[in-house]
Amino acid sequence: MNVNKALIAGLVGGIVLAIYEFLVHGLIMGGTYAKYQPLFRQDAPMFWFPIIAIILAIVAALFFAKTRGSWEDGAKGGTMFGFWLGLIAFVAQFYNPLVYTGFPYFLSWCWGAITLIGWLITGAVIGMLYKAES
């Protein structure tokens, strides 16, 4: 495992994930979240969102690098890796309506799909950048 390559792949993947999440959660879903005040705070410090996305992608890239032999080369292998990560996150979204008062059930489906698509994209980026070592 080449840690430096994994860190770079994770950093780039995290930037892509942060942009994707800004577009989807900020621009597309923003109006939906505003309807569910005070469940979703509109005054949260936004600088944490891209930082968390980058940290998650770096951890994912390290995991991808560690299991590199299990995935095909390039974006195809990375996308499959992202699918399995995203599937775990998709299922985890159904926890929210059970523990948060007023959390709409349909948002679990929305967040699950948004998260799955985000990990598919991030996985593809990581797969393109972290090539198998010869």
Contacts in CASP RR format, 6 or more apart in sequence:
PFRMAT RR
TARGET T0000
AUTHOR 0000-0000-0000
METHOD contacts of the structure
MODEL  1
MNVNKALIAGLVGGIVLAIYEFLVHGLIMGGTYAKYQPLFRQDAPMFWFP
IIAIILAIVAALFFAKTRGSWEDGAKGGTMFGFWLGLIAFVAQFYNPLVY
TGFPYFLSWCWGAITLIGWLITGAVIGMLYKAES
1 62 0 8 1.000
1 65 0 8 1.000
1 66 0 8 1.000
1 68 0 8 1.000
2 65 0 8 1.000
2 130 0 8 1.000
2 133 0 8 1.000
3 62 0 8 1.000
3 65 0 8 1.000
5 65 0 8 1.000
5 129 0 8 1.000
5 130 0 8 1.000
5 131 0 8 1.000
6 58 0 8 1.000
6 61 0 8 1.000
6 62 0 8 1.000
6 64 0 8 1.000
6 65 0 8 1.000
6 130 0 8 1.000
7 58 0 8 1.000
7 61 0 8 1.000
7 62 0 8 1.000
8 129 0 8 1.000
9 61 0 8 1.000
9 64 0 8 1.000
9 65 0 8 1.000
9 125 0 8 1.000
9 126 0 8 1.000
9 127 0 8 1.000
9 129 0 8 1.000
9 130 0 8 1.000
10 54 0 8 1.000
10 57 0 8 1.000
10 58 0 8 1.000
10 60 0 8 1.000
10 61 0 8 1.000
10 62 0 8 1.000
10 126 0 8 1.000
10 129 0 8 1.000
11 54 0 8 1.000
11 57 0 8 1.000
11 58 0 8 1.000
12 125 0 8 1.000
12 129 0 8 1.000
13 54 0 8 1.000
13 57 0 8 1.000
13 61 0 8 1.000
13 122 0 8 1.000
13 123 0 8 1.000
13 125 0 8 1.000
13 126 0 8 1.000
13 129 0 8 1.000
14 50 0 8 1.000
14 53 0 8 1.000
14 54 0 8 1.000
14 56 0 8 1.000
14 57 0 8 1.000
14 58 0 8 1.000
14 122 0 8 1.000
14 125 0 8 1.000
15 50 0 8 1.000
15 54 0 8 1.000
16 57 0 8 1.000
16 121 0 8 1.000
16 122 0 8 1.000
16 125 0 8 1.000
17 53 0 8 1.000
17 54 0 8 1.000
17 56 0 8 1.000
17 57 0 8 1.000
17 118 0 8 1.000
17 121 0 8 1.000
17 122 0 8 1.000
18 49 0 8 1.000
18 50 0 8 1.000
18 53 0 8 1.000
18 54 0 8 1.000
20 117 0 8 1.000
20 118 0 8 1.000
20 121 0 8 1.000
20 122 0 8 1.000
21 49 0 8 1.000
21 53 0 8 1.000
21 114 0 8 1.000
21 118 0 8 1.000
22 49 0 8 1.000
22 50 0 8 1.000
24 114 0 8 1.000
25 33 0 8 1.000
25 49 0 8 1.000
25 114 0 8 1.000
29 110 0 8 1.000
29 114 0 8 1.000
32 107 0 8 1.000
32 110 0 8 1.000
33 40 0 8 1.000
33 42 0 8 1.000
34 40 0 8 1.000
34 42 0 8 1.000
36 102 0 8 1.000
36 104 0 8 1.000
39 100 0 8 1.000
39 102 0 8 1.000
39 103 0 8 1.000
57 122 0 8 1.000
57 126 0 8 1.000
60 81 0 8 1.000
60 82 0 8 1.000
60 85 0 8 1.000
60 119 0 8 1.000
60 122 0 8 1.000
60 123 0 8 1.000
60 126 0 8 1.000
61 126 0 8 1.000
61 130 0 8 1.000
63 85 0 8 1.000
64 71 0 8 1.000
64 78 0 8 1.000
64 81 0 8 1.000
64 123 0 8 1.000
64 126 0 8 1.000
64 127 0 8 1.000
64 130 0 8 1.000
65 130 0 8 1.000
67 81 0 8 1.000
68 130 0 8 1.000
68 132 0 8 1.000
68 133 0 8 1.000
69 132 0 8 1.000
71 77 0 8 1.000
71 78 0 8 1.000
71 80 0 8 1.000
71 81 0 8 1.000
71 127 0 8 1.000
72 78 0 8 1.000
72 80 0 8 1.000
73 131 0 8 1.000
73 132 0 8 1.000
74 127 0 8 1.000
74 128 0 8 1.000
74 131 0 8 1.000
75 123 0 8 1.000
75 124 0 8 1.000
75 125 0 8 1.000
75 127 0 8 1.000
75 128 0 8 1.000
77 127 0 8 1.000
78 123 0 8 1.000
78 124 0 8 1.000
78 126 0 8 1.000
78 127 0 8 1.000
78 128 0 8 1.000
79 120 0 8 1.000
79 123 0 8 1.000
79 124 0 8 1.000
79 127 0 8 1.000
81 123 0 8 1.000
81 126 0 8 1.000
81 127 0 8 1.000
82 119 0 8 1.000
82 120 0 8 1.000
82 122 0 8 1.000
82 123 0 8 1.000
82 124 0 8 1.000
83 116 0 8 1.000
83 119 0 8 1.000
83 120 0 8 1.000
85 119 0 8 1.000
85 123 0 8 1.000
86 115 0 8 1.000
86 116 0 8 1.000
86 118 0 8 1.000
86 119 0 8 1.000
86 120 0 8 1.000
87 116 0 8 1.000
89 112 0 8 1.000
89 115 0 8 1.000
89 116 0 8 1.000
89 119 0 8 1.000
90 112 0 8 1.000
90 113 0 8 1.000
90 115 0 8 1.000
90 116 0 8 1.000
93 108 0 8 1.000
93 109 0 8 1.000
93 111 0 8 1.000
93 112 0 8 1.000
93 115 0 8 1.000
94 108 0 8 1.000
96 103 0 8 1.000
96 107 0 8 1.000
96 108 0 8 1.000
96 111 0 8 1.000
97 103 0 8 1.000
97 104 0 8 1.000
97 105 0 8 1.000
97 107 0 8 1.000
97 108 0 8 1.000
END
